[in-house]
Amino acid sequence: MNTTHVHEVIFLVQDNDAVFTPATLMDAISNKWGEDIHFTACSGVPFPKEETLPFLMERSKVFVNDNGMVEVHPTMKMCDSHTR
């Protein structure tokens, strides 16, 4: 299974702040990591890319602004073990 850590998506959004809609973020994820990419979080349980945005939004890592663009949440903090 093709997997990477979900924090990579946060980095992608940070590097391209307010560029992606939810749909274009899914396209960017597929283009960067492949159609079959799954992500893991600190729990280590893989989930498909389609669950990535809801997962990150539920944890206040990203949000969709009033213009429909995905941004990093201003209060977002990374886990201690995940830095660039």
N, CA, C and O atoms as a Tinker XYZ file with bonds, in Angstrom:
   336  protein
     1  N      0.844000   -1.179000    0.000000    73     2
     2  CA     0.000000    0.000000    0.000000    64     1     3
     3  C      0.893000    1.247000    0.000000    63     2     4     5
     4  O      1.872000    1.328000    0.741000    81     3
     5  N      0.536000    2.197000   -0.833000    73     3     6
     6  CA     1.252000    3.468000   -0.956000    64     5     7
     7  C      0.783000    4.385000    0.183000    63     6     8     9
     8  O     -0.356000    4.853000    0.166000    81     7
     9  N      1.656000    4.646000    1.178000    73     7    10
    10  CA     1.269000    5.474000    2.324000    64     9    11
    11  C      2.325000    6.526000    2.633000    63    10    12    13
    12  O      3.510000    6.355000    2.346000    81    11
    13  N      1.857000    7.616000    3.224000    73    11    14
    14  CA     2.727000    8.643000    3.789000    64    13    15
    15  C      1.976000    9.265000    4.954000    63    14    16    17
    16  O      0.782000    9.022000    5.130000    81    15
    17  N      2.668000   10.059000    5.740000    73    15    18
    18  CA     2.032000   10.663000    6.919000    64    17    19
    19  C      1.167000   11.839000    6.504000    63    18    20    21
    20  O      1.532000   12.596000    5.604000    81    19
    21  N      0.032000   11.993000    7.150000    73    19    22
    22  CA    -0.921000   13.058000    6.823000    64    21    23
    23  C     -0.325000   14.454000    7.020000    63    22    24    25
    24  O     -0.817000   15.422000    6.440000    81    23
    25  N      0.715000   14.563000    7.823000    73    23    26
    26  CA     1.358000   15.877000    7.979000    64    25    27
    27  C      1.921000   16.401000    6.661000    63    26    28    29
    28  O      2.084000   17.609000    6.490000    81    27
    29  N      2.218000   15.495000    5.732000    73    27    30
    30  CA     2.685000   15.927000    4.414000    64    29    31
    31  C      1.627000   16.769000    3.704000    63    30    32    33
    32  O      1.964000   17.679000    2.946000    81    31
    33  N      0.353000   16.470000    3.946000    73    31    34
    34  CA    -0.727000   17.270000    3.356000    64    33    35
    35  C     -0.754000   18.647000    3.998000    63    34    36    37
    36  O     -0.982000   19.645000    3.314000    81    35
    37  N     -0.525000   18.711000    5.295000    73    35    38
    38  CA    -0.447000   20.021000    5.961000    64    37    39
    39  C      0.682000   20.840000    5.357000    63    38    40    41
    40  O      0.507000   22.028000    5.082000    81    39
    41  N      1.833000   20.223000    5.148000    73    39    42
    42  CA     2.954000   20.939000    4.524000    64    41    43
    43  C      2.582000   21.410000    3.120000    63    42    44    45
    44  O      2.941000   22.521000    2.727000    81    43
    45  N      1.867000   20.580000    2.360000    73    43    46
    46  CA     1.431000   20.949000    1.013000    64    45    47
    47  C      0.530000   22.185000    1.076000    63    46    48    49
    48  O      0.691000   23.109000    0.279000    81    47
    49  N     -0.405000   22.203000    2.008000    73    47    50
    50  CA    -1.292000   23.359000    2.161000    64    49    51
    51  C     -0.500000   24.584000    2.611000    63    50    52    53
    52  O     -0.734000   25.683000    2.108000    81    51
    53  N      0.431000   24.415000    3.550000    73    51    54
    54  CA     1.263000   25.536000    4.004000    64    53    55
    55  C      2.050000   26.146000    2.850000    63    54    56    57
    56  O      2.129000   27.367000    2.721000    81    55
    57  N      2.614000   25.312000    2.036000    73    55    58
    58  CA     3.451000   25.787000    0.918000    64    57    59
    59  C      2.632000   26.464000   -0.173000    63    58    60    61
    60  O      3.176000   27.213000   -0.984000    81    59
    61  N      1.331000   26.205000   -0.198000    73    59    62
    62  CA     0.445000   26.736000   -1.234000    64    61    63
    63  C     -0.786000   27.363000   -0.584000    63    62    64    65
    64  O     -1.914000   27.091000   -0.997000    81    63
    65  N     -0.579000   28.188000    0.415000    73    63    66
    66  CA    -1.671000   28.696000    1.244000    64    65    67
    67  C     -2.765000   29.368000    0.428000    63    66    68    69
    68  O     -2.499000   30.250000   -0.389000    81    67
    69  N     -4.000000   28.938000    0.664000    73    67    70
    70  CA    -5.208000   29.493000    0.042000    64    69    71
    71  C     -5.198000   29.354000   -1.484000    63    70    72    73
    72  O     -5.753000   30.198000   -2.188000    81    71
    73  N     -4.576000   28.303000   -1.990000    73    71    74
    74  CA    -4.540000   28.032000   -3.429000    64    73    75
    75  C     -5.544000   26.943000   -3.800000    63    74    76    77
    76  O     -6.114000   26.965000   -4.892000    81    75
    77  N     -5.760000   25.990000   -2.892000    73    75    78
    78  CA    -6.571000   24.819000   -3.195000    64    77    79
    79  C     -8.001000   24.954000   -2.703000    63    78    80    81
    80  O     -8.250000   25.426000   -1.593000    81    79
    81  N     -8.937000   24.533000   -3.544000    73    79    82
    82  CA   -10.283000   24.234000   -3.073000    64    81    83
    83  C    -10.215000   22.800000   -2.551000    63    82    84    85
    84  O     -9.214000   22.120000   -2.778000    81    83
    85  N    -11.237000   22.326000   -1.867000    73    83    86
    86  CA   -11.193000   20.916000   -1.469000    64    85    87
    87  C    -10.967000   19.974000   -2.661000    63    86    88    89
    88  O    -10.209000   19.011000   -2.544000    81    87
    89  N    -11.603000   20.234000   -3.787000    73    87    90
    90  CA   -11.447000   19.361000   -4.966000    64    89    91
    91  C    -10.048000   19.450000   -5.556000    63    90    92    93
    92  O     -9.464000   18.425000   -5.909000    81    91
    93  N     -9.499000   20.655000   -5.671000    73    91    94
    94  CA    -8.156000   20.776000   -6.253000    64    93    95
    95  C     -7.085000   20.262000   -5.289000    63    94    96    97
    96  O     -6.009000   19.853000   -5.725000    81    95
    97  N     -7.367000   20.278000   -3.984000    73    95    98
    98  CA    -6.435000   19.664000   -3.036000    64    97    99
    99  C     -6.378000   18.161000   -3.277000    63    98   100   101
   100  O     -5.296000   17.575000   -3.243000    81    99
   101  N     -7.520000   17.527000   -3.521000    73    99   102
   102  CA    -7.525000   16.089000   -3.824000    64   101   103
   103  C     -6.731000   15.809000   -5.100000    63   102   104   105
   104  O     -5.996000   14.824000   -5.172000    81   103
   105  N     -6.878000   16.670000   -6.101000    73   103   106
   106  CA    -6.099000   16.517000   -7.343000    64   105   107
   107  C     -4.608000   16.659000   -7.057000    63   106   108   109
   108  O     -3.802000   15.876000   -7.560000    81   107
   109  N     -4.235000   17.659000   -6.249000    73   107   110
   110  CA    -2.825000   17.882000   -5.931000    64   109   111
   111  C     -2.236000   16.701000   -5.158000    63   110   112   113
   112  O     -1.090000   16.313000   -5.385000    81   111
   113  N     -3.021000   16.136000   -4.250000    73   111   114
   114  CA    -2.579000   14.952000   -3.506000    64   113   115
   115  C     -2.336000   13.797000   -4.463000    63   114   116   117
   116  O     -1.309000   13.125000   -4.373000    81   115
   117  N     -3.265000   13.559000   -5.375000    73   115   118
   118  CA    -3.097000   12.476000   -6.360000    64   117   119
   119  C     -1.889000   12.716000   -7.247000    63   118   120   121
   120  O     -1.132000   11.788000   -7.532000    81   119
   121  N     -1.703000   13.955000   -7.686000    73   119   122
   122  CA    -0.564000   14.283000   -8.545000    64   121   123
   123  C      0.766000   14.100000   -7.824000    63   122   124   125
   124  O      1.744000   13.656000   -8.425000    81   123
   125  N      0.805000   14.436000   -6.550000    73   123   126
   126  CA     2.059000   14.360000   -5.800000    64   125   127
   127  C      2.385000   12.937000   -5.350000    63   126   128   129
   128  O      3.533000   12.503000   -5.444000    81   127
   129  N      1.371000   12.206000   -4.857000    73   127   130
   130  CA     1.636000   10.904000   -4.253000    64   129   131
   131  C      1.004000    9.729000   -4.976000    63   130   132   133
   132  O      1.290000    8.581000   -4.635000    81   131
   133  N      0.153000    9.977000   -5.964000    73   131   134
   134  CA    -0.483000    8.893000   -6.705000    64   133   135
   135  C     -1.940000    8.706000   -6.304000    63   134   136   137
   136  O     -2.352000    9.050000   -5.197000    81   135
   137  N     -2.702000    8.154000   -7.234000    73   135   138
   138  CA    -4.137000    7.941000   -7.027000    64   137   139
   139  C     -4.426000    7.021000   -5.848000    63   138   140   141
   140  O     -5.453000    7.164000   -5.186000    81   139
   141  N     -3.530000    6.080000   -5.583000    73   139   142
   142  CA    -3.781000    5.064000   -4.559000    64   141   143
   143  C     -3.222000    5.423000   -3.186000    63   142   144   145
   144  O     -3.162000    4.564000   -2.306000    81   143
   145  N     -2.810000    6.677000   -2.985000    73   143   146
   146  CA    -2.185000    7.066000   -1.725000    64   145   147
   147  C     -3.148000    6.909000   -0.550000    63   146   148   149
   148  O     -4.336000    7.211000   -0.653000    81   147
   149  N     -2.615000    6.437000    0.547000    73   147   150
   150  CA    -3.299000    6.393000    1.834000    64   149   151
   151  C     -2.408000    7.159000    2.807000    63   150   152   153
   152  O     -1.194000    7.251000    2.620000    81   151
   153  N     -3.018000    7.694000    3.827000    73   151   154
   154  CA    -2.272000    8.462000    4.817000    64   153   155
   155  C     -2.372000    7.807000    6.177000    63   154   156   157
   156  O     -3.341000    7.114000    6.486000    81   155
   157  N     -1.356000    8.039000    6.978000    73   155   158
   158  CA    -1.383000    7.597000    8.362000    64   157   159
   159  C     -1.256000    8.829000    9.248000    63   158   160   161
   160  O     -0.695000    9.851000    8.854000    81   159
   161  N     -1.785000    8.703000   10.433000    73   159   162
   162  CA    -1.618000    9.738000   11.451000    64   161   163
   163  C     -0.740000    9.129000   12.541000    63   162   164   165
   164  O     -0.125000    8.083000   12.337000    81   163
   165  N     -0.686000    9.766000   13.661000    73   163   166
   166  CA     0.151000    9.258000   14.745000    64   165   167
   167  C     -0.290000    7.872000   15.218000    63   166   168   169
   168  O      0.507000    7.130000   15.793000    81   167
   169  N     -1.556000    7.521000   14.978000    73   167   170
   170  CA    -2.051000    6.193000   15.350000    64   169   171
   171  C     -1.469000    5.100000   14.460000    63   170   172   173
   172  O     -1.421000    3.935000   14.855000    81   171
   173  N     -1.023000    5.477000   13.251000    73   171   174
   174  CA    -0.456000    4.510000   12.329000    64   173   175
   175  C     -1.468000    3.767000   11.486000    63   174   176   177
   176  O     -1.088000    2.916000   10.681000    81   175
   177  N     -2.754000    4.065000   11.649000    73   175   178
   178  CA    -3.806000    3.386000   10.887000    64   177   179
   179  C     -4.010000    4.117000    9.560000    63   178   180   181
   180  O     -4.366000    5.296000    9.567000    81   179
   181  N     -3.795000    3.447000    8.413000    73   179   182
   182  CA    -3.939000    4.121000    7.120000    64   181   183
   183  C     -5.394000    4.399000    6.755000    63   182   184   185
   184  O     -6.299000    3.631000    7.081000    81   183
   185  N     -5.588000    5.522000    6.068000    73   183   186
   186  CA    -6.913000    5.879000    5.555000    64   185   187
   187  C     -6.755000    6.482000    4.171000    63   186   188   189
   188  O     -5.703000    7.041000    3.863000    81   187
   189  N     -7.795000    6.382000    3.316000    73   187   190
   190  CA    -7.686000    6.864000    1.936000    64   189   191
   191  C     -7.651000    8.389000    1.857000    63   190   192   193
   192  O     -8.068000    9.084000    2.784000    81   191
   193  N     -7.151000    8.887000    0.746000    73   191   194
   194  CA    -6.995000   10.339000    0.567000    64   193   195
   195  C     -8.314000   11.086000    0.712000    63   194   196   197
   196  O     -8.320000   12.240000    1.139000    81   195
   197  N     -9.425000   10.453000    0.366000    73   195   198
   198  CA   -10.731000   11.100000    0.447000    64   197   199
   199  C    -11.106000   11.471000    1.884000    63   198   200   201
   200  O    -11.942000   12.349000    2.098000    81   199
   201  N    -10.503000   10.818000    2.853000    73   199   202
   202  CA   -10.770000   11.110000    4.262000    64   201   203
   203  C     -9.812000   12.141000    4.846000    63   202   204   205
   204  O     -9.952000   12.532000    6.005000    81   203
   205  N     -8.839000   12.583000    4.052000    73   203   206
   206  CA    -7.795000   13.464000    4.559000    64   205   207
   207  C     -8.320000   14.826000    4.989000    63   206   208   209
   208  O     -8.046000   15.263000    6.107000    81   207
   209  N     -9.064000   15.499000    4.132000    73   207   210
   210  CA    -9.552000   16.834000    4.475000    64   209   211
   211  C    -10.484000   16.798000    5.684000    63   210   212   213
   212  O    -10.297000   17.593000    6.605000    81   211
   213  N    -11.485000   15.906000    5.721000    73   211   214
   214  CA   -12.308000   15.846000    6.931000    64   213   215
   215  C    -11.488000   15.542000    8.196000    63   214   216   217
   216  O    -11.741000   16.115000    9.256000    81   215
   217  N    -10.516000   14.646000    8.078000    73   215   218
   218  CA    -9.650000   14.298000    9.201000    64   217   219
   219  C     -8.926000   15.546000    9.717000    63   218   220   221
   220  O     -8.922000   15.814000   10.919000    81   219
   221  N     -8.316000   16.305000    8.807000    73   219   222
   222  CA    -7.562000   17.497000    9.209000    64   221   223
   223  C     -8.472000   18.606000    9.717000    63   222   224   225
   224  O     -8.097000   19.342000   10.630000    81   223
   225  N     -9.648000   18.734000    9.145000    73   223   226
   226  CA   -10.587000   19.760000    9.607000    64   225   227
   227  C    -11.118000   19.430000   11.001000    63   226   228   229
   228  O    -11.246000   20.323000   11.838000    81   227
   229  N    -11.425000   18.170000   11.258000    73   227   230
   230  CA   -11.926000   17.762000   12.575000    64   229   231
   231  C    -10.917000   18.051000   13.676000    63   230   232   233
   232  O    -11.292000   18.280000   14.826000    81   231
   233  N     -9.650000   18.040000   13.327000    73   231   234
   234  CA    -8.585000   18.262000   14.303000    64   233   235
   235  C     -8.057000   19.699000   14.280000    63   234   236   237
   236  O     -7.028000   19.996000   14.886000    81   235
   237  N     -8.756000   20.575000   13.587000    73   235   238
   238  CA    -8.395000   22.003000   13.485000    64   237   239
   239  C     -6.982000   22.214000   12.956000    63   238   240   241
   240  O     -6.267000   23.111000   13.402000    81   239
   241  N     -6.590000   21.373000   11.998000    73   239   242
   242  CA    -5.295000   21.541000   11.329000    64   241   243
   243  C     -5.446000   22.442000   10.106000    63   242   244   245
   244  O     -4.560000   23.243000    9.808000    81   243
   245  N     -6.565000   22.312000    9.403000    73   243   246
   246  CA    -6.882000   23.156000    8.251000    64   245   247
   247  C     -8.356000   23.530000    8.321000    63   246   248   249
   248  O     -9.124000   22.942000    9.083000    81   247
   249  N     -8.741000   24.518000    7.515000    73   247   250
   250  CA   -10.146000   24.903000    7.393000    64   249   251
   251  C    -10.374000   25.416000    5.985000    63   250   252   253
   252  O     -9.425000   25.729000    5.266000    81   251
   253  N    -11.634000   25.502000    5.596000    73   251   254
   254  CA   -12.011000   26.068000    4.308000    64   253   255
   255  C    -12.499000   27.486000    4.589000    63   254   256   257
   256  O    -13.462000   27.685000    5.330000    81   255
   257  N    -11.823000   28.473000    3.989000    73   255   258
   258  CA   -12.155000   29.872000    4.268000    64   257   259
   259  C    -13.441000   30.293000    3.550000    63   258   260   261
   260  O    -14.044000   29.502000    2.824000    81   259
   261  N    -13.847000   31.534000    3.761000    73   259   262
   262  CA   -15.096000   32.039000    3.179000    64   261   263
   263  C    -15.093000   32.041000    1.655000    63   262   264   265
   264  O    -16.153000   32.065000    1.030000    81   263
   265  N    -13.899000   32.014000    1.054000    73   263   266
   266  CA   -13.777000   31.971000   -0.403000    64   265   267
   267  C    -13.710000   30.537000   -0.937000    63   266   268   269
   268  O    -13.541000   30.325000   -2.138000    81   267
   269  N    -13.845000   29.550000   -0.035000    73   267   270
   270  CA   -13.826000   28.153000   -0.457000    64   269   271
   271  C    -12.446000   27.562000   -0.627000    63   270   272   273
   272  O    -12.290000   26.503000   -1.234000    81   271
   273  N    -11.426000   28.248000   -0.087000    73   271   274
   274  CA   -10.054000   27.782000   -0.229000    64   273   275
   275  C     -9.557000   27.153000    1.074000    63   274   276   277
   276  O     -9.923000   27.587000    2.167000    81   275
   277  N     -8.722000   26.128000    0.940000    73   275   278
   278  CA    -8.185000   25.425000    2.099000    64   277   279
   279  C     -6.975000   26.188000    2.630000    63   278   280   281
   280  O     -6.060000   26.539000    1.885000    81   279
   281  N     -6.996000   26.434000    3.942000    73   279   282
   282  CA    -5.884000   27.118000    4.609000    64   281   283
   283  C     -5.499000   26.350000    5.866000    63   282   284   285
   284  O     -6.296000   25.592000    6.417000    81   283
   285  N     -4.261000   26.561000    6.309000    73   283   286
   286  CA    -3.835000   26.019000    7.594000    64   285   287
   287  C     -4.558000   26.804000    8.683000    63   286   288   289
   288  O     -4.630000   28.032000    8.633000    81   287
   289  N     -5.084000   26.093000    9.653000    73   287   290
   290  CA    -5.789000   26.745000   10.754000    64   289   291
   291  C     -4.791000   27.577000   11.565000    63   290   292   293
   292  O     -3.692000   27.102000   11.851000    81   291
   293  N     -5.154000   28.810000   11.942000    73   291   294
   294  CA    -4.201000   29.670000   12.659000    64   293   295
   295  C     -3.737000   29.107000   14.000000    63   294   296   297
   296  O     -2.674000   29.491000   14.488000    81   295
   297  N     -4.505000   28.210000   14.600000    73   295   298
   298  CA    -4.096000   27.635000   15.889000    64   297   299
   299  C     -3.428000   26.274000   15.738000    63   298   300   301
   300  O     -3.136000   25.614000   16.736000    81   299
   301  N     -3.179000   25.842000   14.488000    73   299   302
   302  CA    -2.647000   24.507000   14.223000    64   301   303
   303  C     -1.272000   24.314000   14.858000    63   302   304   305
   304  O     -0.388000   25.167000   14.770000    81   303
   305  N     -1.133000   23.166000   15.495000    73   303   306
   306  CA     0.164000   22.757000   16.031000    64   305   307
   307  C      0.442000   21.341000   15.542000    63   306   308   309
   308  O     -0.451000   20.495000   15.503000    81   307
   309  N      1.685000   21.103000   15.174000    73   307   310
   310  CA     2.102000   19.764000   14.760000    64   309   311
   311  C      2.405000   18.928000   15.995000    63   310   312   313
   312  O      2.734000   19.462000   17.054000    81   311
   313  N      2.293000   17.639000   15.852000    73   311   314
   314  CA     2.760000   16.743000   16.907000    64   313   315
   315  C      4.254000   16.949000   17.074000    63   314   316   317
   316  O      4.938000   17.355000   16.135000    81   315
   317  N      4.750000   16.677000   18.238000    73   315   318
   318  CA     6.171000   16.917000   18.538000    64   317   319
   319  C      7.114000   16.180000   17.607000    63   318   320   321
   320  O      8.207000   16.673000   17.327000    81   319
   321  N      6.723000   15.021000   17.125000    73   319   322
   322  CA     7.632000   14.208000   16.318000    64   321   323
   323  C      7.599000   14.534000   14.831000    63   322   324   325
   324  O      8.295000   13.891000   14.046000    81   323
   325  N      6.788000   15.539000   14.422000    73   323   326
   326  CA     6.647000   15.809000   12.988000    64   325   327
   327  C      6.972000   17.254000   12.664000    63   326   328   329
   328  O      6.124000   18.141000   12.762000    81   327
   329  N      8.201000   17.466000   12.281000    73   327   330
   330  CA     8.628000   18.779000   11.830000    64   329   331
   331  C      9.330000   18.599000   10.509000    63   330   332   333
   332  O      9.633000   17.480000   10.095000    81   331
   333  N      9.579000   19.684000    9.867000    73   331   334
   334  CA    10.296000   19.618000    8.586000    64   333   335
   335  C     11.764000   19.548000    8.813000    63   334   336
   336  O     12.534000   19.487000    7.854000    81   335
